[in-house]
C-alpha cells in the first residue's frame, strides 16, 4: 500500500483503489483461509485513511455480497461496482457471496439509499451521469415490472 501511495503522490495517476476479496474455493490456494468480514471492513477503512490521496475507494459487490457491500459504505467506500458479464463467473466459481450476481440499476441504487447514501451513476472518469432519488427508483421498478 505504501508503494501505491507514493506512486499516487508522484503521478496522481489513479482514480480509484479496489481491494478485491480473496476467495479460496476450488483453486490451488484452497488451503489458505479467507479473511473475515471484520478483516475486510478493516481493510477498507485502512485503505481510505492511508490512501487518502486516492479520490475513490471501490467495493465490488458480487464478490462481497449485497449486505457486506452496503456495510463497506460505512468504512470509507464511495463507489460500489459490479459489472455483470462472463467475468463474474470466475468469482462465483471461487465461492463469492453472490452465486448468481445480478442487480438492475434500480436495485443497486436502492441498496445505496437503504444505508443513507446518495446513489450517483458516473462514467469511467467519475463525471456524474445521473443522481438517483427514491422516486427515480420507484419509477424504474414500475417500468421494469411492466415489461
Residue pairs with C-beta under 8 A, 6 or more apart in sequence:
1 46
1 47
1 50
1 51
4 14
4 17
4 51
4 54
5 50
5 51
5 53
7 13
7 14
8 14
8 51
8 53
8 54
9 53
12 53
14 54
15 54
15 55
15 56
15 125
15 126
16 54
16 55
16 56
16 57
16 58
16 79
16 126
17 47
17 51
17 54
17 56
17 57
17 58
18 57
18 58
18 59
18 60
18 81
19 40
19 43
19 44
19 47
19 57
19 59
20 60
20 63
21 34
21 35
21 40
21 60
21 63
21 64
21 96
22 29
22 32
22 34
22 35
23 34
23 63
23 91
23 94
23 95
23 96
24 30
24 31
24 32
24 33
24 34
24 94
24 95
25 93
25 94
25 95
26 93
26 94
26 95
27 94
35 43
37 68
37 71
40 64
40 68
40 72
41 71
41 72
41 75
42 75
44 57
44 59
44 72
44 75
44 76
44 77
45 75
45 76
47 54
47 57
47 76
48 57
48 75
48 76
48 77
49 76
51 57
55 126
56 78
56 79
56 126
57 76
57 77
57 78
57 79
58 77
58 79
58 80
58 81
59 69
59 72
59 73
59 77
59 79
59 80
59 81
60 69
60 81
60 82
61 69
61 80
61 81
61 82
61 98
61 101
61 103
61 108
61 111
62 82
62 84
62 88
62 91
62 92
62 96
62 97
62 98
62 101
63 91
63 96
63 97
63 98
64 72
64 96
64 97
65 96
65 97
65 98
66 97
66 98
66 103
66 111
68 97
69 80
69 82
69 111
70 111
70 112
70 114
70 115
71 115
72 80
73 80
73 112
73 115
73 117
74 115
79 122
80 108
80 111
80 112
82 88
82 101
82 103
82 108
84 101
84 102
84 103
88 101
91 98
91 101
92 98
92 99
92 100
92 101
103 111
104 140
104 144
105 121
105 132
105 140
106 137
106 140
106 141
106 144
108 119
109 119
109 132
109 136
109 137
109 140
110 119
110 137
112 118
112 119
113 119
113 132
113 134
113 137
118 131
118 132
119 131
119 132
120 128
120 129
120 130
120 131
120 132
121 128
121 129
121 130
121 131
121 132
122 128
122 129
123 129
